[in-house]
Amino acid sequence: MARIVITGGAGFIGSHLTDELLGKGHEVVVVDNLHTGRKKNFVAHLGNPRFEFIRHDVIEPILIEADEVYHMACPASPVHYQSNPVKTVKTNVMGTINMLGLCKRVGAKFLVASTSEVYGDPLEHPQKESYWGNVNPIGPRSCYDEGKRVAETLTENYRLQNGVNTRIVRIFNTYGPRMLFNDGRVVSNFIVQALRGEDITVYGEGSQTRSFCFVSDLTAGIIATMNKVDFHGPVNLGNPNEMTINELAKLIIELTGSCSRIRFERLPKDDPTRRKPDISLAQRELGWKPTVDVKKGLMDTIKDFERRISDGEK
Ligand SMILES: NC(=O)c1ccc[n+]([C@@H]2O[C@H](COP(=O)([O-])OP(=O)(O)OC[C@H]3O[C@@H](n4cnc5c(N)ncnc54)[C@H](O)[C@@H]3O)[C@@H](O)[C@H]2O)c1
Protein backbone atom coordinates (compact mmCIF):
# COMPACT_ATOMS: atom_id res chain seq x y z
CA MET A 1 0.00 0.00 0.00
CA ALA A 2 1.38 3.41 -1.00
CA ARG A 3 0.54 6.80 0.48
CA ILE A 4 -0.53 8.80 -2.54
CA VAL A 5 -1.14 12.53 -2.81
CA ILE A 6 -3.41 13.68 -5.63
CA THR A 7 -3.44 17.42 -6.20
CA GLY A 8 -6.61 18.43 -8.04
CA GLY A 9 -8.19 15.23 -6.73
CA ALA A 10 -11.60 16.89 -6.38
CA GLY A 11 -11.73 17.63 -10.12
CA PHE A 12 -12.89 15.58 -13.05
CA ILE A 13 -9.84 13.38 -13.80
CA GLY A 14 -8.37 13.59 -10.27
CA SER A 15 -11.54 12.22 -8.68
CA HIS A 16 -11.60 9.20 -11.01
CA LEU A 17 -7.93 8.64 -10.19
CA THR A 18 -8.85 8.82 -6.48
CA ASP A 19 -11.54 6.13 -6.97
CA GLU A 20 -9.11 3.88 -8.87
CA LEU A 21 -6.24 4.18 -6.42
CA LEU A 22 -8.44 3.70 -3.33
CA GLY A 23 -9.92 0.69 -5.14
CA LYS A 24 -6.40 -0.75 -5.46
CA GLY A 25 -5.99 -0.51 -1.66
CA HIS A 26 -3.78 2.62 -1.45
CA GLU A 27 -4.05 5.53 0.95
CA VAL A 28 -5.10 8.70 -0.90
CA VAL A 29 -4.73 12.30 0.23
CA VAL A 30 -6.55 14.78 -2.02
CA VAL A 31 -5.06 18.28 -2.00
CA ASP A 32 -7.38 20.73 -3.73
CA ASN A 33 -8.52 24.36 -3.40
CA LEU A 34 -11.98 23.50 -4.84
CA HIS A 35 -11.66 26.09 -7.60
CA THR A 36 -13.19 23.83 -10.26
CA GLY A 37 -13.32 20.70 -8.10
CA ARG A 38 -16.30 19.70 -5.99
CA LYS A 39 -16.78 17.91 -2.68
CA LYS A 40 -19.51 15.86 -4.39
CA ASN A 41 -16.76 14.12 -6.37
CA PHE A 42 -15.24 12.51 -3.27
CA VAL A 43 -18.03 12.60 -0.68
CA ALA A 44 -18.49 8.82 -1.03
CA HIS A 45 -14.98 8.29 0.41
CA LEU A 46 -15.31 10.47 3.50
CA GLY A 47 -15.86 7.52 5.86
CA ASN A 48 -12.93 5.58 4.39
CA PRO A 49 -9.93 5.59 6.79
CA ARG A 50 -7.60 5.41 3.78
CA PHE A 51 -8.98 8.72 2.40
CA GLU A 52 -8.17 12.27 3.44
CA PHE A 53 -9.01 15.69 1.98
CA ILE A 54 -6.91 18.81 2.54
CA ARG A 55 -8.25 22.12 1.26
CA HIS A 56 -5.10 23.82 0.06
CA ASP A 57 -3.91 25.98 -2.82
CA VAL A 58 -0.82 24.47 -4.42
CA ILE A 59 0.71 27.88 -5.07
CA GLU A 60 1.54 27.75 -1.33
CA PRO A 61 4.04 25.11 -0.11
CA ILE A 62 2.73 22.07 1.76
CA LEU A 63 4.56 19.52 3.91
CA ILE A 64 3.08 16.06 3.85
CA GLU A 65 4.39 12.50 3.82
CA ALA A 66 3.96 10.73 0.48
CA ASP A 67 5.30 7.88 -1.61
CA GLU A 68 3.79 9.18 -4.84
CA VAL A 69 2.36 12.51 -6.00
CA TYR A 70 -0.04 12.78 -8.93
CA HIS A 71 0.02 16.51 -9.68
CA MET A 72 -3.27 17.19 -11.46
CA ALA A 73 -4.17 20.61 -9.98
CA CYS A 74 -4.96 23.18 -12.66
CA PRO A 75 -8.25 24.26 -14.21
CA ALA A 76 -8.45 22.44 -17.54
CA SER A 77 -11.15 24.22 -19.48
CA PRO A 78 -10.63 27.57 -21.23
CA VAL A 79 -13.50 29.32 -19.40
CA HIS A 80 -11.88 28.54 -16.08
CA TYR A 81 -8.20 28.91 -16.92
CA GLN A 82 -8.82 32.16 -18.81
CA SER A 83 -10.94 33.70 -16.03
CA ASN A 84 -7.74 34.39 -14.08
CA PRO A 85 -4.78 33.82 -16.42
CA VAL A 86 -2.13 35.02 -13.96
CA LYS A 87 -3.44 32.56 -11.36
CA THR A 88 -3.32 29.79 -13.99
CA VAL A 89 0.37 30.53 -14.61
CA LYS A 90 1.02 30.63 -10.85
CA THR A 91 -0.73 27.28 -10.38
CA ASN A 92 1.39 25.70 -13.10
CA VAL A 93 4.69 27.28 -12.12
CA MET A 94 4.60 27.79 -8.33
CA GLY A 95 2.28 24.82 -7.79
CA THR A 96 4.60 22.52 -9.73
CA ILE A 97 7.70 23.86 -7.96
CA ASN A 98 6.02 23.30 -4.59
CA MET A 99 4.99 19.73 -5.36
CA LEU A 100 8.38 18.88 -6.89
CA GLY A 101 10.08 20.42 -3.84
CA LEU A 102 7.93 18.21 -1.63
CA CYS A 103 8.90 15.10 -3.63
CA LYS A 104 12.56 16.07 -3.40
CA ARG A 105 12.32 16.38 0.41
CA VAL A 106 10.35 13.21 1.10
CA GLY A 107 11.75 11.08 -1.76
CA ALA A 108 8.36 10.60 -3.45
CA LYS A 109 7.73 9.76 -7.10
CA PHE A 110 6.14 12.64 -9.04
CA LEU A 111 3.82 12.64 -12.04
CA VAL A 112 2.64 15.84 -13.69
CA ALA A 113 -0.51 16.15 -15.81
CA SER A 114 0.65 18.01 -18.89
CA THR A 115 -1.48 18.43 -21.97
CA SER A 116 -1.71 18.11 -25.72
CA GLU A 117 -1.97 21.93 -25.61
CA VAL A 118 1.84 22.02 -25.35
CA TYR A 119 1.69 21.25 -29.10
CA GLY A 120 -0.39 24.42 -29.65
CA ASP A 121 -1.86 24.56 -33.16
CA PRO A 122 0.27 21.66 -34.41
CA LEU A 123 2.02 21.76 -37.76
CA GLU A 124 2.69 18.02 -37.47
CA HIS A 125 -0.08 15.48 -37.51
CA PRO A 126 -0.58 13.24 -35.58
CA GLN A 127 1.56 14.63 -32.76
CA LYS A 128 4.49 12.59 -31.50
CA GLU A 129 6.21 13.40 -28.20
CA SER A 130 9.24 14.60 -30.19
CA TYR A 131 7.22 17.46 -31.75
CA TRP A 132 8.08 20.80 -30.07
CA GLY A 133 4.78 22.53 -30.76
CA ASN A 134 3.44 25.73 -32.30
CA VAL A 135 2.30 27.89 -29.41
CA ASN A 136 1.44 31.59 -29.36
CA PRO A 137 3.19 32.83 -26.18
CA ILE A 138 0.86 35.80 -25.72
CA GLY A 139 -2.43 34.36 -27.00
CA PRO A 140 -5.54 33.78 -24.89
CA ARG A 141 -4.58 30.14 -24.30
CA SER A 142 -0.95 30.90 -23.43
CA CYS A 143 -1.45 31.02 -19.64
CA TYR A 144 -2.37 27.35 -19.86
CA ASP A 145 -0.19 26.17 -22.78
CA GLU A 146 2.96 27.98 -21.67
CA GLY A 147 2.18 27.25 -18.01
CA LYS A 148 2.16 23.52 -18.79
CA ARG A 149 5.32 23.84 -20.89
CA VAL A 150 7.11 25.38 -17.89
CA ALA A 151 5.62 22.66 -15.65
CA GLU A 152 7.28 20.11 -17.97
CA THR A 153 10.57 22.06 -17.90
CA LEU A 154 10.52 22.14 -14.10
CA THR A 155 9.72 18.44 -13.89
CA GLU A 156 12.55 17.44 -16.22
CA ASN A 157 15.02 19.69 -14.42
CA TYR A 158 14.11 18.50 -10.92
CA ARG A 159 14.77 15.02 -12.29
CA LEU A 160 18.13 15.89 -13.86
CA GLN A 161 19.34 18.33 -11.22
CA ASN A 162 17.82 16.91 -8.02
CA GLY A 163 17.27 13.25 -8.83
CA VAL A 164 13.49 13.36 -8.32
CA ASN A 165 11.86 10.31 -9.90
CA THR A 166 9.44 12.04 -12.29
CA ARG A 167 6.89 11.27 -15.01
CA ILE A 168 5.27 13.62 -17.55
CA VAL A 169 1.99 12.62 -19.19
CA ARG A 170 0.54 14.69 -22.03
CA ILE A 171 -3.20 14.26 -21.78
CA PHE A 172 -5.42 14.70 -24.83
CA ASN A 173 -9.15 15.57 -24.71
CA THR A 174 -10.77 13.41 -22.08
CA TYR A 175 -14.47 13.04 -21.33
CA GLY A 176 -16.70 11.14 -18.95
CA PRO A 177 -18.98 11.39 -15.92
CA ARG A 178 -18.35 14.37 -13.56
CA MET A 179 -17.30 16.84 -16.26
CA LEU A 180 -18.72 20.24 -15.36
CA PHE A 181 -21.80 21.28 -17.34
CA ASN A 182 -20.74 24.82 -18.14
CA ASP A 183 -17.04 24.55 -18.75
CA GLY A 184 -17.19 25.27 -22.48
CA ARG A 185 -15.70 21.91 -23.39
CA VAL A 186 -17.20 20.40 -26.48
CA VAL A 187 -18.45 17.05 -25.13
CA SER A 188 -20.11 18.55 -22.03
CA ASN A 189 -21.55 21.48 -24.03
CA PHE A 190 -23.09 19.23 -26.66
CA ILE A 191 -24.55 16.75 -24.15
CA VAL A 192 -26.14 19.50 -22.03
CA GLN A 193 -27.54 21.22 -25.13
CA ALA A 194 -28.89 17.93 -26.52
CA LEU A 195 -30.50 16.92 -23.20
CA ARG A 196 -32.14 20.34 -22.90
CA GLY A 197 -33.28 20.31 -26.54
CA GLU A 198 -31.30 23.50 -27.25
CA ASP A 199 -29.38 24.22 -30.46
CA ILE A 200 -25.97 22.54 -30.53
CA THR A 201 -23.36 25.26 -31.09
CA VAL A 202 -20.55 24.27 -33.40
CA TYR A 203 -17.69 26.78 -33.77
CA GLY A 204 -16.40 27.32 -37.30
CA GLU A 205 -17.57 24.82 -39.89
CA GLY A 206 -17.24 21.85 -37.56
CA SER A 207 -14.60 20.23 -39.74
CA GLN A 208 -11.88 20.65 -37.07
CA THR A 209 -11.00 17.31 -35.50
CA ARG A 210 -10.53 16.11 -31.95
CA SER A 211 -9.87 12.70 -30.49
CA PHE A 212 -11.74 11.85 -27.30
CA CYS A 213 -10.49 9.49 -24.62
CA PHE A 214 -12.83 8.04 -22.02
CA VAL A 215 -11.73 8.84 -18.48
CA SER A 216 -11.27 5.22 -17.30
CA ASP A 217 -8.89 4.59 -20.21
CA LEU A 218 -6.97 7.71 -19.28
CA THR A 219 -6.63 6.92 -15.57
CA ALA A 220 -5.38 3.42 -16.49
CA GLY A 221 -2.69 5.08 -18.65
CA ILE A 222 -1.73 7.55 -15.92
CA ILE A 223 -1.35 4.81 -13.30
CA ALA A 224 0.63 2.63 -15.74
CA THR A 225 2.99 5.56 -16.32
CA MET A 226 3.52 6.09 -12.59
CA ASN A 227 4.20 2.38 -12.07
CA LYS A 228 6.58 1.90 -15.00
CA VAL A 229 10.15 1.61 -13.76
CA ASP A 230 12.87 3.78 -15.35
CA PHE A 231 10.42 5.68 -17.50
CA HIS A 232 9.99 9.44 -17.36
CA GLY A 233 8.13 10.45 -20.51
CA PRO A 234 6.80 12.76 -21.76
CA VAL A 235 4.22 10.31 -23.03
CA ASN A 236 1.02 11.05 -24.94
CA LEU A 237 -2.14 9.60 -23.40
CA GLY A 238 -5.23 9.90 -25.52
CA ASN A 239 -7.45 8.16 -27.99
CA PRO A 240 -6.21 8.32 -31.59
CA ASN A 241 -9.74 7.76 -32.85
CA GLU A 242 -10.12 11.16 -34.54
CA MET A 243 -13.52 12.60 -35.37
CA THR A 244 -14.80 15.94 -36.61
CA ILE A 245 -16.82 18.19 -34.35
CA ASN A 246 -19.78 17.75 -36.73
CA GLU A 247 -19.57 13.96 -36.37
CA LEU A 248 -19.51 14.32 -32.59
CA ALA A 249 -22.55 16.62 -32.60
CA LYS A 250 -24.53 14.19 -34.77
CA LEU A 251 -23.55 11.20 -32.60
CA ILE A 252 -24.65 12.96 -29.40
CA ILE A 253 -27.98 13.94 -30.99
CA GLU A 254 -28.45 10.28 -31.99
CA LEU A 255 -27.50 8.84 -28.57
CA THR A 256 -29.65 11.26 -26.58
CA GLY A 257 -32.56 10.96 -29.03
CA SER A 258 -32.64 14.78 -28.96
CA CYS A 259 -34.52 17.10 -31.30
CA SER A 260 -31.66 19.65 -31.11
CA ARG A 261 -30.37 21.22 -34.30
CA ILE A 262 -26.81 22.23 -35.12
CA ARG A 263 -26.05 25.99 -35.16
CA PHE A 264 -22.71 27.30 -36.48
CA GLU A 265 -20.82 30.15 -34.75
CA ARG A 266 -17.55 32.03 -35.24
CA LEU A 267 -14.38 30.06 -34.40
CA PRO A 268 -12.54 31.39 -31.28
CA LYS A 269 -8.97 32.73 -31.68
CA ASP A 270 -6.17 30.11 -31.62
CA ASP A 271 -8.57 27.16 -31.71
CA PRO A 272 -6.48 24.25 -33.01
CA THR A 273 -7.72 22.78 -36.29
CA ARG A 274 -6.50 19.22 -35.76
CA ARG A 275 -5.63 17.24 -32.70
CA LYS A 276 -4.74 13.57 -32.65
CA PRO A 277 -2.23 11.77 -30.45
CA ASP A 278 0.39 9.38 -31.70
CA ILE A 279 0.30 6.83 -28.86
CA SER A 280 2.92 4.42 -30.16
CA LEU A 281 5.26 5.30 -27.27
CA ALA A 282 2.57 4.50 -24.65
CA GLN A 283 1.73 1.26 -26.48
CA ARG A 284 5.37 0.22 -26.64
CA GLU A 285 6.52 1.31 -23.16
CA LEU A 286 3.35 0.83 -21.10
CA GLY A 287 1.42 -1.74 -23.11
CA TRP A 288 -1.43 0.78 -22.92
CA LYS A 289 -4.11 1.75 -25.38
CA PRO A 290 -7.68 2.97 -24.98
CA THR A 291 -10.34 0.27 -25.07
CA VAL A 292 -13.65 2.06 -24.44
CA ASP A 293 -15.70 2.59 -27.58
CA VAL A 294 -16.84 6.19 -28.07
CA LYS A 295 -20.55 5.25 -28.14
CA LYS A 296 -20.27 3.38 -24.83
CA GLY A 297 -18.24 6.19 -23.23
CA LEU A 298 -20.69 8.83 -24.43
CA MET A 299 -23.67 6.80 -23.16
CA ASP A 300 -22.08 6.55 -19.65
CA THR A 301 -21.48 10.29 -19.71
CA ILE A 302 -24.99 11.05 -20.95
CA LYS A 303 -26.51 8.91 -18.14
CA ASP A 304 -24.44 10.79 -15.53
CA PHE A 305 -25.51 14.15 -16.99
CA GLU A 306 -29.19 13.08 -17.09
CA ARG A 307 -29.04 12.10 -13.41
CA ARG A 308 -27.37 15.37 -12.41
CA ILE A 309 -29.85 17.46 -14.40
CA SER A 310 -32.76 15.63 -12.75
CA ASP A 311 -31.07 16.30 -9.33
CA GLY A 312 -31.33 19.99 -10.18
CA GLU A 313 -27.67 20.68 -11.02
CA LYS A 314 -27.31 23.79 -13.22
N1 LIG B 1 -9.76 17.07 -19.07
C1 LIG B 1 -8.95 17.05 -20.09
O1 LIG B 1 -9.36 16.76 -21.22
C2 LIG B 1 -7.49 17.37 -19.90
C3 LIG B 1 -6.67 17.42 -21.04
C4 LIG B 1 -5.33 17.72 -20.88
C5 LIG B 1 -4.78 17.93 -19.62
N2 LIG B 1 -5.60 17.88 -18.54
C6 LIG B 1 -4.99 18.17 -17.23
O2 LIG B 1 -5.42 17.23 -16.26
C7 LIG B 1 -5.56 17.86 -14.99
C8 LIG B 1 -6.96 17.62 -14.46
O3 LIG B 1 -7.91 18.14 -15.39
P1 LIG B 1 -9.48 18.05 -15.13
O4 LIG B 1 -10.14 17.92 -16.45
O5 LIG B 1 -9.74 17.06 -14.08
O6 LIG B 1 -9.75 19.53 -14.62
P2 LIG B 1 -10.66 20.02 -13.42
O7 LIG B 1 -10.75 21.52 -13.58
O8 LIG B 1 -11.91 19.24 -13.34
O9 LIG B 1 -9.78 19.67 -12.15
C9 LIG B 1 -8.72 20.44 -11.71
C10 LIG B 1 -8.68 20.38 -10.20
O10 LIG B 1 -7.57 21.16 -9.72
C11 LIG B 1 -8.03 22.00 -8.66
N3 LIG B 1 -7.16 23.19 -8.65
C12 LIG B 1 -7.05 24.13 -9.60
N4 LIG B 1 -6.14 25.06 -9.23
C13 LIG B 1 -5.68 24.68 -8.01
C14 LIG B 1 -4.74 25.22 -7.10
N5 LIG B 1 -4.08 26.36 -7.37
N6 LIG B 1 -4.52 24.57 -5.93
C15 LIG B 1 -5.18 23.41 -5.64
N7 LIG B 1 -6.09 22.85 -6.45
C16 LIG B 1 -6.32 23.48 -7.64
C17 LIG B 1 -9.47 22.30 -8.99
O11 LIG B 1 -10.23 22.73 -7.87
C18 LIG B 1 -9.93 20.97 -9.54
O12 LIG B 1 -10.39 20.12 -8.53
C19 LIG B 1 -5.25 19.33 -15.19
O13 LIG B 1 -3.90 19.56 -14.81
C20 LIG B 1 -5.41 19.53 -16.67
O14 LIG B 1 -4.60 20.56 -17.16
C21 LIG B 1 -6.94 17.63 -18.65
The ligand as a MOL file (V3000), in Angstrom:
LIG
                    3D

  0  0  0     0  0            999 V3000
M  V30 BEGIN CTAB
M  V30 COUNTS 44 48 0 0 0
M  V30 BEGIN ATOM
M  V30 1 N -9.7630 17.0660 -19.0750 0
M  V30 2 C -8.9470 17.0510 -20.0950 0
M  V30 3 O -9.3580 16.7630 -21.2210 0
M  V30 4 C -7.4880 17.3740 -19.9030 0
M  V30 5 C -6.6710 17.4170 -21.0450 0
M  V30 6 C -5.3310 17.7160 -20.8800 0
M  V30 7 C -4.7830 17.9320 -19.6200 0
M  V30 8 N -5.6040 17.8850 -18.5380 0 CHG=1
M  V30 9 C -4.9880 18.1690 -17.2300 0
M  V30 10 O -5.4180 17.2270 -16.2640 0
M  V30 11 C -5.5610 17.8620 -14.9920 0
M  V30 12 C -6.9620 17.6180 -14.4600 0
M  V30 13 O -7.9110 18.1450 -15.3910 0
M  V30 14 P -9.4820 18.0520 -15.1300 0
M  V30 15 O -10.1360 17.9190 -16.4510 0
M  V30 16 O -9.7370 17.0620 -14.0850 0 CHG=-1
M  V30 17 O -9.7550 19.5260 -14.6190 0
M  V30 18 P -10.6590 20.0240 -13.4190 0
M  V30 19 O -10.7460 21.5150 -13.5790 0
M  V30 20 O -11.9050 19.2440 -13.3360 0
M  V30 21 O -9.7820 19.6700 -12.1510 0
M  V30 22 C -8.7150 20.4450 -11.7070 0
M  V30 23 C -8.6830 20.3850 -10.2000 0
M  V30 24 O -7.5750 21.1630 -9.7240 0
M  V30 25 C -8.0290 22.0020 -8.6570 0
M  V30 26 N -7.1600 23.1910 -8.6450 0
M  V30 27 C -7.0450 24.1270 -9.6000 0
M  V30 28 N -6.1410 25.0610 -9.2260 0
M  V30 29 C -5.6780 24.6760 -8.0070 0
M  V30 30 C -4.7380 25.2160 -7.0970 0
M  V30 31 N -4.0790 26.3630 -7.3680 0
M  V30 32 N -4.5230 24.5660 -5.9300 0
M  V30 33 C -5.1830 23.4120 -5.6360 0
M  V30 34 N -6.0900 22.8460 -6.4550 0
M  V30 35 C -6.3250 23.4770 -7.6380 0
M  V30 36 C -9.4720 22.2970 -8.9880 0
M  V30 37 O -10.2310 22.7320 -7.8700 0
M  V30 38 C -9.9350 20.9650 -9.5420 0
M  V30 39 O -10.3860 20.1160 -8.5310 0
M  V30 40 C -5.2460 19.3300 -15.1930 0
M  V30 41 O -3.9040 19.5640 -14.8150 0
M  V30 42 C -5.4050 19.5260 -16.6680 0
M  V30 43 O -4.6030 20.5570 -17.1590 0
M  V30 44 C -6.9390 17.6330 -18.6460 0
M  V30 END ATOM
M  V30 BEGIN BOND
M  V30 1 1 1 2
M  V30 2 2 2 3
M  V30 3 1 2 4
M  V30 4 1 4 5
M  V30 5 2 4 44
M  V30 6 2 5 6
M  V30 7 1 6 7
M  V30 8 2 7 8
M  V30 9 1 8 9
M  V30 10 1 8 44
M  V30 11 1 9 10
M  V30 12 1 9 42
M  V30 13 1 10 11
M  V30 14 1 11 12
M  V30 15 1 11 40
M  V30 16 1 12 13
M  V30 17 1 13 14
M  V30 18 2 14 15
M  V30 19 1 14 16
M  V30 20 1 14 17
M  V30 21 1 17 18
M  V30 22 2 18 19
M  V30 23 1 18 20
M  V30 24 1 18 21
M  V30 25 1 21 22
M  V30 26 1 22 23
M  V30 27 1 23 24
M  V30 28 1 23 38
M  V30 29 1 24 25
M  V30 30 1 25 26
M  V30 31 1 25 36
M  V30 32 1 26 27
M  V30 33 1 26 35
M  V30 34 2 27 28
M  V30 35 1 28 29
M  V30 36 1 29 30
M  V30 37 2 29 35
M  V30 38 1 30 31
M  V30 39 2 30 32
M  V30 40 1 32 33
M  V30 41 2 33 34
M  V30 42 1 34 35
M  V30 43 1 36 37
M  V30 44 1 36 38
M  V30 45 1 38 39
M  V30 46 1 40 41
M  V30 47 1 40 42
M  V30 48 1 42 43
M  V30 END BOND
M  V30 END CTAB
M  END
